[in-house]
Amino acid sequence: MRIAVVALGKIGLPLAVQFASKGHEVIGVDVNAGTVATVNEGREPFPGEAHLAEKLAELVPAGRLRATTDYSEAIPGADAVVLVVPLFVDEETAAPDFGWMDAATRSLAEHLTAGTLVSYETTLPVGTTRNRWKPMLEEISGLVEGEDFHLVFSPERVLTGRVFADLRKYPKLVGGLSPEGAEKAREFYEAVLDFDDRPDLDRPNGVWDLGSAEASELAKLAETTYRDVNIGLANQFALFADRQGIDVHAVIDASNSQPYSHIHRPGIAVGGHCIPVYPRLYLSVDPDASIVREARAVNASMPERVVGRAADLLGSLDGLDAVVLGAAYRGGVKETAFSGVFATVKALEARGASVRVHDPLYSDAELAALGFAPFHLGDEADVVVVQTDHAEYREVGRESVPGARLVVDGRGVTDAGRWAGVPRVVLGRGDAPTRPEPHGRPPARRPDAACRPPDLRIHPLRVDYPARAPSLVSIHPIPEVLHANRRGRRRLRPA
């Protein structure tokens, strides 16, 4: 088959490589000329994807994969076109902004030829495939869906860093606008994917037809929104457990020993391209989903709550030096999309702390490019806030941050023995140490905070952010990586 993949980002490029590895001719389209040039040299444009580099080095010289910025080179005559183009979401209103996807769809439609299967893999609000893409493709191309070409929705379900393994592990969901389109999609994906044996599933692992594009769209939103809601519930349990002096992690372990309980783990933030964003897409078509909205609010409030607890324990953060351990949104992954580091730093600075950031995966220059002052282990600081569960932070202790007066671990990754003698609070562990005694240089305090009594309670759910102009955030960036700047605005930066 001849296959075109539109958008060679962290999902699209591995997909193109997978298709080519099955013996098909694949042409990737991307607006970034640098990405195109790098791919055509047989090199990976971004690090961190397992097996991508060696596969590119094999497939590109063999002539099975190439890239272009020109749709006219890729789309005409293609048996299948797969789109993984970013969808933007307004940070203030959470309304989808289809700018990039509309542009890509128009360019595709201008060169679409009869007999092509068009598959959208970008996560979409329910109804988008039928009500937005079908009319646009038909109007511009002059072709009729269901007669001249077929349109389907088949969501990507992979995690960056392990795309090839996930493609094999999870069923490939498809939903068409007609039975004929769904059958074309089944034939296509069975020809380009392999599937692991999954005896735990109630039917064989492979391509699963959900009956409609809308059902397939909802399936992707449901699986990710469920995780956000579950984490929100875990965070509420953790906040209550802390007030009661209960270890919520032991409680969760006990609860999950019963096969019908699947409580997730609490944490200082929910980050990444998917979990904090797709609930917003669901809410855009179901605004009355109060459970989803409340869970998203709880999770968004967690950095403020964790920093608030540090301020309560110390009486004030004004004039103190703070270090945030971890810029990445999750351990072992060099990615800051919707990372909690931005809200954590903002909350610390709002309380008068001077903040630096450490991350073993980022250089000083990269941290500075994100707007952070770099911290080096061995430097002094008063307050330590653990934001990322990097394995390296299990080895960090009081010698790594001389002068530390308080450690607030938002991920449960630190070792108590290594921090012996330093007051340490772990989210959800139910530990509420007495207010640390000042040592070393005393904190500078505002007059109105000088006599503030200690309050060991987590702040109630209320987060006030300064008014700012709406900004757009990408939920599926290609080929850039999504970052937020220090003022809470979102921007795209090169990977």
Beta strands, then each sheet from edge to edge (+ up, - down):
strand 1: 2-6
strand 2: 25-29
strand 3: 65-68
strand 4: 80-83
strand 5: 88-90
strand 6: 96-97
strand 7: 117-120
strand 8: 150-153
strand 9: 172-176
strand 10: 207-209
strand 11: 321-325
strand 12: 354-358
strand 13: 383-386
strand 14: 406-409
strand 15: 424-426
strand 16: 472-474
strand 17: 481-484
strand 18: 490-493
sheet 1: 3+ 2+ 1+ 4+ 7+ 8+ 9- 10-
sheet 2: 6+ 5- 16+
sheet 3: 12+ 11+ 13+ 14+ 15+
sheet 4: 17+ 18-
end
